Amino acid sequence: MSKVSVLVVDDAPFIRDLVKKGLRNAFPGVQLEDAVNGRKAQLLLTREVFDLVLCDWEMPEMSGLELLTWCRQQDNLKTMPFIMVTSRGDKENVIQAIQAGVSDFIGKPFTNEQLLTKVKKALHKVGKLEALMTGAPARMTSAFGNDSLGALTGNRPEVVTTSASPAPAQPSIRPAAPVAPSPEPKGRGQGQLRLPSGTQPCVIKALTLKEALLLVRRGDILPQILETAVLDLEQGENAEVARLNGYLHAIAAFEQKPDSDWLQVTFRFVDQDAQKMDYLSRLIARGTAQKHFIPGA
């Protein structure tokens, strides 16, 4: 049995449950504890020994950053892997966490595979990965159904494990009526968002000199908080194109349902180029960002 112990800290019960479920199914011997905020986690850390902390950033009583700062002040916790989970990518806060000694970040939303990759990486650095992998199943599906949006909205798909026995024959039933896809949001601004995972068309929901609020279709690979990206905007009669550098500041489901087909992405600009700023000013002046976006409008 694995001797690895992990502390999961989050004020949302369903997030704690789903993270623990994902870790437990991937690593059956892992020892798991949870806490509703940094203050409760602090008490646990004074009484028990943990090999890893997975901690939400924004929590009541004591935030993730405050807990991290306290941990690094304790002699026995200075080198313990501490992974911060965040739904926003403010660079100032990220710099604070790095200076406080954070080991890594996980951006919300995240897939089960992304969670496990971060956990393995952190434990490998402290020589605990081999113990963690002992007894892990050779193959299994994601505890989140490969869908972190479901995790973040309370949708809890069942875990399905594979085995050597053949699947039972399916009964002959009338197929269910196909579900109509969500209507594609329309608007006056269109663009291309170039991410490390590939290029995705996007719709401009709002635009300022500081950031763009974009709608992108959800794909197999979810974009990640703090990922660097390039936004290509083509507007106007002369088909002007501006390539704007930036990073993903926030990501959320566009529709109020766990299987939302669209993601709302806040893209923060990092360019200081005067020509690009002038181009953005002209786009804003044309009213690119003034129209309210209604699906199918």
N, C-alpha and C positions, 0 to 999 in steps of 0.2 A: 504494500500500500504506500502511496505517495506520502511524504512527510511535508509537503508544501502547503502553507497556510496563506490564504488570501483574504483581505478585508475589503468589502465593497461598501462604499459610502455614498449615499444618495438620498435626498429627501422624498423622492418618488418611489413608493413601494413596488409598483409594477416594473420599474427599471431595475431595482435591486433584484427582484425575483427572476427577471429574464436574463440578467447578467450571470447570476448564480446558476441558473438552469443551463445556460450555454457552457459555462466552465465545467459544471458537473458532468454534463454529457460528453464533453471532449476529454476530460481528465477525471475518471470515476473516483480516484483516490484523493482528490484535492480536498483540503479542509477549508470550509468557508464560514465567515462571519460577516454580519452586516451592521451598519449604523445609519441612523436617520439624519445625522448632521455631523459636523466636525467635532462638536463638543462630546457627543457620545463616542465617536471614534477615538478621541483623545483618551477617554477612560479605558477603552479596550486595549489601546496600545500601551498603557501603563501596566496592564495586568497580564497581557499575553504577548507572545512573540509571533510576528507575521513576516512572511517572506516578500509580500507585495501588497500595496494599497492601490485600489482603483477608486478614485474620488471625484465626485461632481464638483464643479467650481462654485456655483451659486447655491448656498444653503442657509437656512436660518441659524441663529446662535453663533455658529462659527463656519466661515466659508472654507472652501478647499484650499485657497491660498494661505489662509491663516493656519490651517492644520499643517500644511506643507512647511511653513516657516517654523512652526513649533517643533515638528519632527526633526528638522535639520539642526535644531539647537540641542537635541538630545544625543548623547554620545552613542547610544545603542541603535539610534535610528538614522544616523547621518548618511549611511550608504544603502539603506533599504530602498528598493525600487518603488517609486511613487509616480503613478500615471494619472494625469489630470484629464477629466472628461469635461468637454465644454461645448456649448451650442453657439458660442460667439467667438469671433476671431479678432478682438481688439489687440493690435500689436503692442500697445503699451502694457496691457495686462499680461500678454505672453512673455514680454521681456521681464516683467516682474517675476513671473513663475520660473523662468530660466535662471534668473539671478538668485532666486530662493532655493534652487537645487532640484527642480522637477526632472524626472527621468525621461518622460515622454508625454505626448498628448494623444487623445482620441477625440476626434470631432464628431459631434452629433449632427446628422444621423450617421450611424455606422452599421456595417454588416457584421454578422457573427464571425466571418473569416477575418475581417479587419481587427476585431477585438482579440481573437486568438493569436493573430500575428504579433500584435503589440505585447501581449502577455508573454509569449514565447521569447521574443526579443529581450524583454526586460529581465526575465529569469535566466536566460542564457548568459547574460553579462555577470551574474552573481553565482554561476555554477549550479543553479537549481533546476535547469530545464530537464536534465535526464531523469531526475526524480519525478518531475511533473508528468513526463510522458509515459512512465511506467503504468501499464494497464490501460492506456488509452485505446479506444476502438480504432480499427484500421480505416473504417469508412463510416461516415454518418452525415446526415443532412444538418443544415444549420438550425440551431435552436430558435433563431428568429425567422426561419423560413427564408433566409437570405434577404430579409427585408427589415431594415432598421426602422422604417417608418411605422411598421406594425408595432415594433417595440416602443416607439415614442408616443404612440397614440392608444396603447392599451390592447391592441389586437394580439391575441396569443395563439398562433397556429400550433398544432400538435407536432412533437418531435417524431420523426420517422426514422428508424434505424434499419439497416439492411442486414440480411442474413443469407445463409447458403441455401435455404429452402426456397423452392419456387413460389411465386406469388399465386394466390388462389385465383381461379377463373372468375372473371367479372360477369355478373348476371346481365341478362339482356333486358335493358330498360330503355325507355324513351329518353333521348338526350334532352337536357335542359335547354331552354331557349337561350340563344346567345346574348351575352350582356353587351349592351351598346357601349362603345368606348366614350370616355369623357370628351365633350366637344373641345376643339382646339381653341385656346385663347387667341383672340385677334387684337391687333392694335396698329398704331401708326408707325411704330419703330420695330425693325427687325435687325438681327445681327447673328454673329457666329461666336460661340464661346469655345476657345481652344484650351482644353485641359490636358494634363499628362495622360489621361485615359483615352483621349480622342476629342474630336470636334463635334459640338452639338449646336444646332440652330437654336435661337432664343428669341423671345419677345420682350421688348423693353416696356416694363410696367411704369417705371419712374426713372428720372434722370436728373442728377445735379452735378456740379463741378467736383464733388467729392466721391460720389458713388452712383452705381446703377442698380436698380431693382429689376431683376430678370426672371422670366419664366422659362424653364427648360423641361423637356419631356424626360420623365424618369426612365432610366435605362438599367441594364444589368449591373453596371458599376456606378455606385453612387458617388457624386462629388464630395470632397472632404473639406471641412473647415481648415483654413490657413493654406490651402493649396494655391500655388501661384498659377495664374492663367492669363490669357490674352483675349480681350474682347474686340472683335472686328465689327465696326459699325459702318454700314453703307447707307447713305441717305441723300436726298436731294436729286434734282434733275440731272446733275452731272455725275451721279453715282460716286460721290466722294467716299473714300474709305479712310477710316482712322483706326489704327491698331493701338489699343490702349492696354497698358500693362497694369496688373493689379493682383489681388488675392481674394479668396472667398471668405467673406466676413461672417455670414450667417446663412443657414439653409433651413427651410421649413416646407411642409406639405402645403400646396396651394389650395386644395379642396379639403373640406372638413370631413375626411374619411380616411381610414388607414391604407386603402389601396389607391390613393390619389395618383393619377397619371402624370401630374405636373408638380414640379418643385419650384419654390420661390427662392431665388438666390440673390443675396446682397453681395455685389462685387465692388470692392473698394479700389479706387485708382491710386497708383503710386507714381505715375508720370508727373513731371514738373515742366514738361515741354510746353512752351508758350503757344506754338502752333496747334498742338492738340487741345489745349485749353480754349483757344479761340474757336476751334471746330465744335467743341462741346457747347460753348456759349451760343453758337448759331443754331445747334440742334435744339437747345432748350428754348431759344427765342421763337423757333418755328412751332413750338407747342408739342414736341415729340412726347413729352412726359405728362401732358396735361389731361389726356383722355383717361377716363376710368375704364379699367379692363373688365369686361364681363364675358365669361366663357360663351363662345358661339356668337358673340355680338358682331 
